[in-house]
Amino acid sequence: MLVRKFPRPVLLILLIATLTLAACNAGATPAPTVDINAINTAAVATAMAQISAQLTQTALAMPTNTSVPTDTAIPLATLALPTAGGDSSTPGGALPTLSFNTTPNTTPLAGFTPIAPSGPTAFLGDSCHNSSYVADVTIPDNAVLQPGVDFEKIWRVQNTGTCTWDEGYTLVFFAGDQALDPENFEIERSADFVAGGETADIGVNLTAPNTPGTYGATWRMQTDAGVFFGQVLTVIIEVR
C-alpha cells in the first residue's frame, strides 16, 4: 500500500486555514430553533382577532330596532238623546215639536196631469164656497165609447156653502187629456143660479178620441174671482 506523504508546507497551510474558519464561526449567533406550538398559537390569535373585528363591523352596520308607536285612544263625543218633558234650551232637552200643514196644495204642477179618483173625495173649500159630488147623471166613469163619438158628461153636485153660485161662477177644466176636447160650463142665467144647500145638474160636452185607449180629465168649480173650490169632478172613458 502506498502512502502519499504531503510536504510539510502544505500541511501547515491546511492547519492554519482550518483554525481560521473555526475562529470565524466561534462568534456567530447560532441559528434559531423553530417552535411549531408558538406558530400555531399566533395563527389562532390572528384569526380570532379578524373574526372579532368582522363581528364588530357587522354589529355596527345592523339597523337598530325602532319602537312602534302605541295607539292613542281618541275620546268620542257623548250625545244625549232628548227626553220628553225636558228643557228644550239644554242638550238632551225636550223632543222637538213637529207641525204639519193640513191645507192641501190644489195647484197642479206644470207638465203633470193629475187624475182625480172616481166618486166623492175630500171637500175643499170654506163655509161660503164649497161643493160636493152627488152622482154621475150620464156617462159613468170607465164607460166604453166608440172612437170619435160626441157625448155630454153631466154631474149632480150640491152647493155645500152659504154663498149662491151666480153669474161668473164656472165649472172649469182642471187637468187631464186634451184629446177629449174639454170645455167649461159657466153660469150666465138666473135660472142656473144655485143657492147654498141646493143641488144642480151641471154638464160639459166632450168628444171621444179617435185612438183607442183610456182617457181621463177633471173639473172644479171656480168663483167669479177665479178661486177654485169644492170637490173634483172626473171623466174616465175607454175608447175601443
Phi, psi and omega in degrees: 000139183257130176248123182272129181260123177280151176291158182298317181301322182294315180298321181296319180296317181296320180294318180295318182296321181295316180294325180295314179296320180294322179294323180293321182281347183292325182269357182283150179282130181295149181298136182294151178268130181284123179257106183296320180297320180295320179297317180296318180297318180295320180295318180295318180297319179296317180295318180296322178296317179296316180297318179298319179295319178296317179297321179296316178296321179295318180296322179290328182282336183291136179291148177278148179290127178263127182292136180283130180294143180274146179288133178258121181291131178262121180291135178272147179291140179265121181255129179264127178287141179292147179243148180295137177083002181276185180274120184288348182275352181241154177303141181076020183277217187288153176294143180294149178263124180260137177241144183239142177275113183271359179269115184290151176271113185261005180274119182291145178287148180295132180080001181246132182249095179285141176243115180286149178294156179289146177088188185289144174231196183293146176281127182240105180174201178226190183293334180274312184242116176196159178207160179221146177285136178250308183192163169272122178276320177226157175048078177296159179300145181073018175291149180261125181233156177279154180299137175077008183279133173277140180210160177245125177262121180239130176248149170258121184232158179238136174281103182267007176259184181262346182270142180280138174276111183236206184305135178095342175287136189222144167267111192251137171300124188260311181192160176134200185280119176291343179296342178282358183052057188290153176224172180251162173241123181245136178281119182237334184252152179296334179294340181263001179298145179234111179281167179300132181089346181278161178244143181217154174260120183236132182222166177224153178266134183224170178225131177290134179298159180281340181268128179301148180152182178255133184230149180210156178202164182228153177227155175216155175286150181220137179287171177291350175265002177086019180261125177286147176203166173083185186279145180285136177252141189236156169229125176224119180229159174242124180258125177200000000 
